[in-house]
Amino acid sequence: MKAIRCRGDSRLAQQADTKERILDAAEALFSEHGFVNTSMRSITQSANVNLAAVNYHFGSKEELIKAVFARRLLPLNEERIRRLDDVLAQGVTLERLLEAFIAPHLELSQDHEEVGDRFVRLIGRGYTDHAEFLRDHIHQLNKPCVARFKEAFAAELPHLPRKELSWRLHFLVGAVAHTMAGPDMIRLMAGRRISDHGNAQALVQRLIPFLAAGLQAPLPESLPDLELRHAG
């Protein structure tokens, strides 16, 4: 019985290793070449597996793409919610809410340089490649976490109508995404290389007052009635 259990454990470990190698290969190739231009053959060759293994673990290329995003976004959002719970338990301020929301993204983008770089490019692909199923998938992965934070921000910013809050959170996410992806732009603005661009904590501390000021800004005298799809 013990020998059977050991063989079973070994088989499960081998399957888990195969699945991770497929995900690693797919993530690297998708981030570099995009989803359409990455073939299943190139993924199997990079992961050193056959097509049957990919079909066994994921079923299709579309499901593999979804799994690549879920592997990064689910633990990222779990960490954001954990930090939100800590803020709610210890005392809420707008600055602490912002740190809980943005720091995990910036930490992941800066941690393990190769993984972080792939993550940034992968997220960019998710929004620029024309794949409606993927935008919907990313939205669903983020939705529970964003809903929790949106309620917390609403409580801290009671002067903002809900639609305006959605717009400002939309701008917030854009600022964070650009910060993750834009070292060349800050180099252009400064006229030289900025040494702390790779320091996640330094970036967080620079972003928080900027974002807090934007969130707390008074409402304009008149606002156009613009709709924001998939807001918050």
MODELLER restraints for C-alpha pairs under 7 A, 6 or more apart:
rsr = mdl.restraints
at = mdl.atoms
rsr.add(forms.Gaussian(group=physical.xy_distance, feature=features.Distance(at['CA:19:A'], at['CA:57:A']), mean=6.63, stdev=0.5))
rsr.add(forms.Gaussian(group=physical.xy_distance, feature=features.Distance(at['CA:21:A'], at['CA:47:A']), mean=5.40, stdev=0.5))
rsr.add(forms.Gaussian(group=physical.xy_distance, feature=features.Distance(at['CA:22:A'], at['CA:43:A']), mean=6.98, stdev=0.5))
rsr.add(forms.Gaussian(group=physical.xy_distance, feature=features.Distance(at['CA:22:A'], at['CA:47:A']), mean=5.31, stdev=0.5))
rsr.add(forms.Gaussian(group=physical.xy_distance, feature=features.Distance(at['CA:23:A'], at['CA:68:A']), mean=5.91, stdev=0.5))
rsr.add(forms.Gaussian(group=physical.xy_distance, feature=features.Distance(at['CA:25:A'], at['CA:43:A']), mean=5.85, stdev=0.5))
rsr.add(forms.Gaussian(group=physical.xy_distance, feature=features.Distance(at['CA:25:A'], at['CA:46:A']), mean=5.79, stdev=0.5))
rsr.add(forms.Gaussian(group=physical.xy_distance, feature=features.Distance(at['CA:25:A'], at['CA:47:A']), mean=5.50, stdev=0.5))
rsr.add(forms.Gaussian(group=physical.xy_distance, feature=features.Distance(at['CA:26:A'], at['CA:43:A']), mean=5.67, stdev=0.5))
rsr.add(forms.Gaussian(group=physical.xy_distance, feature=features.Distance(at['CA:27:A'], at['CA:68:A']), mean=6.13, stdev=0.5))
rsr.add(forms.Gaussian(group=physical.xy_distance, feature=features.Distance(at['CA:28:A'], at['CA:118:A']), mean=6.40, stdev=0.5))
rsr.add(forms.Gaussian(group=physical.xy_distance, feature=features.Distance(at['CA:29:A'], at['CA:38:A']), mean=6.42, stdev=0.5))
rsr.add(forms.Gaussian(group=physical.xy_distance, feature=features.Distance(at['CA:30:A'], at['CA:38:A']), mean=6.24, stdev=0.5))
rsr.add(forms.Gaussian(group=physical.xy_distance, feature=features.Distance(at['CA:30:A'], at['CA:122:A']), mean=6.91, stdev=0.5))
rsr.add(forms.Gaussian(group=physical.xy_distance, feature=features.Distance(at['CA:31:A'], at['CA:118:A']), mean=5.80, stdev=0.5))
rsr.add(forms.Gaussian(group=physical.xy_distance, feature=features.Distance(at['CA:31:A'], at['CA:121:A']), mean=5.32, stdev=0.5))
rsr.add(forms.Gaussian(group=physical.xy_distance, feature=features.Distance(at['CA:31:A'], at['CA:122:A']), mean=4.63, stdev=0.5))
rsr.add(forms.Gaussian(group=physical.xy_distance, feature=features.Distance(at['CA:31:A'], at['CA:125:A']), mean=6.80, stdev=0.5))
rsr.add(forms.Gaussian(group=physical.xy_distance, feature=features.Distance(at['CA:34:A'], at['CA:125:A']), mean=6.45, stdev=0.5))
rsr.add(forms.Gaussian(group=physical.xy_distance, feature=features.Distance(at['CA:44:A'], at['CA:50:A']), mean=5.66, stdev=0.5))
rsr.add(forms.Gaussian(group=physical.xy_distance, feature=features.Distance(at['CA:44:A'], at['CA:51:A']), mean=6.24, stdev=0.5))
rsr.add(forms.Gaussian(group=physical.xy_distance, feature=features.Distance(at['CA:58:A'], at['CA:64:A']), mean=5.43, stdev=0.5))
rsr.add(forms.Gaussian(group=physical.xy_distance, feature=features.Distance(at['CA:66:A'], at['CA:134:A']), mean=6.91, stdev=0.5))
rsr.add(forms.Gaussian(group=physical.xy_distance, feature=features.Distance(at['CA:66:A'], at['CA:137:A']), mean=6.88, stdev=0.5))
rsr.add(forms.Gaussian(group=physical.xy_distance, feature=features.Distance(at['CA:73:A'], at['CA:141:A']), mean=6.93, stdev=0.5))
rsr.add(forms.Gaussian(group=physical.xy_distance, feature=features.Distance(at['CA:74:A'], at['CA:141:A']), mean=6.76, stdev=0.5))
rsr.add(forms.Gaussian(group=physical.xy_distance, feature=features.Distance(at['CA:76:A'], at['CA:104:A']), mean=6.51, stdev=0.5))
rsr.add(forms.Gaussian(group=physical.xy_distance, feature=features.Distance(at['CA:77:A'], at['CA:145:A']), mean=6.03, stdev=0.5))
rsr.add(forms.Gaussian(group=physical.xy_distance, feature=features.Distance(at['CA:79:A'], at['CA:104:A']), mean=6.92, stdev=0.5))
rsr.add(forms.Gaussian(group=physical.xy_distance, feature=features.Distance(at['CA:80:A'], at['CA:100:A']), mean=5.78, stdev=0.5))
rsr.add(forms.Gaussian(group=physical.xy_distance, feature=features.Distance(at['CA:80:A'], at['CA:101:A']), mean=5.77, stdev=0.5))
rsr.add(forms.Gaussian(group=physical.xy_distance, feature=features.Distance(at['CA:80:A'], at['CA:104:A']), mean=6.40, stdev=0.5))
rsr.add(forms.Gaussian(group=physical.xy_distance, feature=features.Distance(at['CA:81:A'], at['CA:145:A']), mean=6.36, stdev=0.5))
rsr.add(forms.Gaussian(group=physical.xy_distance, feature=features.Distance(at['CA:83:A'], at['CA:100:A']), mean=5.27, stdev=0.5))
rsr.add(forms.Gaussian(group=physical.xy_distance, feature=features.Distance(at['CA:84:A'], at['CA:97:A']), mean=6.77, stdev=0.5))
rsr.add(forms.Gaussian(group=physical.xy_distance, feature=features.Distance(at['CA:84:A'], at['CA:100:A']), mean=5.76, stdev=0.5))
rsr.add(forms.Gaussian(group=physical.xy_distance, feature=features.Distance(at['CA:87:A'], at['CA:96:A']), mean=6.64, stdev=0.5))
rsr.add(forms.Gaussian(group=physical.xy_distance, feature=features.Distance(at['CA:87:A'], at['CA:97:A']), mean=6.89, stdev=0.5))
rsr.add(forms.Gaussian(group=physical.xy_distance, feature=features.Distance(at['CA:94:A'], at['CA:156:A']), mean=6.41, stdev=0.5))
rsr.add(forms.Gaussian(group=physical.xy_distance, feature=features.Distance(at['CA:94:A'], at['CA:212:A']), mean=6.83, stdev=0.5))
rsr.add(forms.Gaussian(group=physical.xy_distance, feature=features.Distance(at['CA:95:A'], at['CA:208:A']), mean=6.24, stdev=0.5))
rsr.add(forms.Gaussian(group=physical.xy_distance, feature=features.Distance(at['CA:95:A'], at['CA:212:A']), mean=6.60, stdev=0.5))
rsr.add(forms.Gaussian(group=physical.xy_distance, feature=features.Distance(at['CA:98:A'], at['CA:208:A']), mean=6.39, stdev=0.5))
rsr.add(forms.Gaussian(group=physical.xy_distance, feature=features.Distance(at['CA:99:A'], at['CA:204:A']), mean=6.83, stdev=0.5))
rsr.add(forms.Gaussian(group=physical.xy_distance, feature=features.Distance(at['CA:99:A'], at['CA:208:A']), mean=6.87, stdev=0.5))
rsr.add(forms.Gaussian(group=physical.xy_distance, feature=features.Distance(at['CA:102:A'], at['CA:176:A']), mean=6.96, stdev=0.5))
rsr.add(forms.Gaussian(group=physical.xy_distance, feature=features.Distance(at['CA:103:A'], at['CA:204:A']), mean=6.10, stdev=0.5))
rsr.add(forms.Gaussian(group=physical.xy_distance, feature=features.Distance(at['CA:106:A'], at['CA:180:A']), mean=6.36, stdev=0.5))
rsr.add(forms.Gaussian(group=physical.xy_distance, feature=features.Distance(at['CA:106:A'], at['CA:200:A']), mean=5.54, stdev=0.5))
rsr.add(forms.Gaussian(group=physical.xy_distance, feature=features.Distance(at['CA:107:A'], at['CA:200:A']), mean=5.34, stdev=0.5))
rsr.add(forms.Gaussian(group=physical.xy_distance, feature=features.Distance(at['CA:108:A'], at['CA:116:A']), mean=5.69, stdev=0.5))
rsr.add(forms.Gaussian(group=physical.xy_distance, feature=features.Distance(at['CA:109:A'], at['CA:116:A']), mean=3.89, stdev=0.5))
rsr.add(forms.Gaussian(group=physical.xy_distance, feature=features.Distance(at['CA:109:A'], at['CA:117:A']), mean=6.30, stdev=0.5))
rsr.add(forms.Gaussian(group=physical.xy_distance, feature=features.Distance(at['CA:109:A'], at['CA:119:A']), mean=6.61, stdev=0.5))
rsr.add(forms.Gaussian(group=physical.xy_distance, feature=features.Distance(at['CA:109:A'], at['CA:120:A']), mean=6.39, stdev=0.5))
rsr.add(forms.Gaussian(group=physical.xy_distance, feature=features.Distance(at['CA:109:A'], at['CA:180:A']), mean=6.46, stdev=0.5))
rsr.add(forms.Gaussian(group=physical.xy_distance, feature=features.Distance(at['CA:110:A'], at['CA:116:A']), mean=5.55, stdev=0.5))
rsr.add(forms.Gaussian(group=physical.xy_distance, feature=features.Distance(at['CA:110:A'], at['CA:198:A']), mean=6.12, stdev=0.5))
rsr.add(forms.Gaussian(group=physical.xy_distance, feature=features.Distance(at['CA:110:A'], at['CA:200:A']), mean=6.17, stdev=0.5))
rsr.add(forms.Gaussian(group=physical.xy_distance, feature=features.Distance(at['CA:120:A'], at['CA:180:A']), mean=6.72, stdev=0.5))
rsr.add(forms.Gaussian(group=physical.xy_distance, feature=features.Distance(at['CA:120:A'], at['CA:181:A']), mean=6.29, stdev=0.5))
rsr.add(forms.Gaussian(group=physical.xy_distance, feature=features.Distance(at['CA:126:A'], at['CA:134:A']), mean=6.47, stdev=0.5))
rsr.add(forms.Gaussian(group=physical.xy_distance, feature=features.Distance(at['CA:126:A'], at['CA:135:A']), mean=6.48, stdev=0.5))
rsr.add(forms.Gaussian(group=physical.xy_distance, feature=features.Distance(at['CA:127:A'], at['CA:135:A']), mean=6.54, stdev=0.5))
rsr.add(forms.Gaussian(group=physical.xy_distance, feature=features.Distance(at['CA:146:A'], at['CA:232:A']), mean=5.73, stdev=0.5))
rsr.add(forms.Gaussian(group=physical.xy_distance, feature=features.Distance(at['CA:147:A'], at['CA:232:A']), mean=6.38, stdev=0.5))
rsr.add(forms.Gaussian(group=physical.xy_distance, feature=features.Distance(at['CA:150:A'], at['CA:232:A']), mean=6.70, stdev=0.5))
rsr.add(forms.Gaussian(group=physical.xy_distance, feature=features.Distance(at['CA:166:A'], at['CA:231:A']), mean=5.77, stdev=0.5))
rsr.add(forms.Gaussian(group=physical.xy_distance, feature=features.Distance(at['CA:166:A'], at['CA:232:A']), mean=5.88, stdev=0.5))
rsr.add(forms.Gaussian(group=physical.xy_distance, feature=features.Distance(at['CA:168:A'], at['CA:215:A']), mean=6.19, stdev=0.5))
rsr.add(forms.Gaussian(group=physical.xy_distance, feature=features.Distance(at['CA:170:A'], at['CA:231:A']), mean=6.94, stdev=0.5))
rsr.add(forms.Gaussian(group=physical.xy_distance, feature=features.Distance(at['CA:172:A'], at['CA:211:A']), mean=6.51, stdev=0.5))
rsr.add(forms.Gaussian(group=physical.xy_distance, feature=features.Distance(at['CA:183:A'], at['CA:197:A']), mean=6.77, stdev=0.5))
rsr.add(forms.Gaussian(group=physical.xy_distance, feature=features.Distance(at['CA:187:A'], at['CA:193:A']), mean=5.06, stdev=0.5))
rsr.add(forms.Gaussian(group=physical.xy_distance, feature=features.Distance(at['CA:187:A'], at['CA:194:A']), mean=6.36, stdev=0.5))
rsr.add(forms.Gaussian(group=physical.xy_distance, feature=features.Distance(at['CA:196:A'], at['CA:202:A']), mean=6.47, stdev=0.5))
rsr.add(forms.Gaussian(group=physical.xy_distance, feature=features.Distance(at['CA:197:A'], at['CA:203:A']), mean=6.64, stdev=0.5))
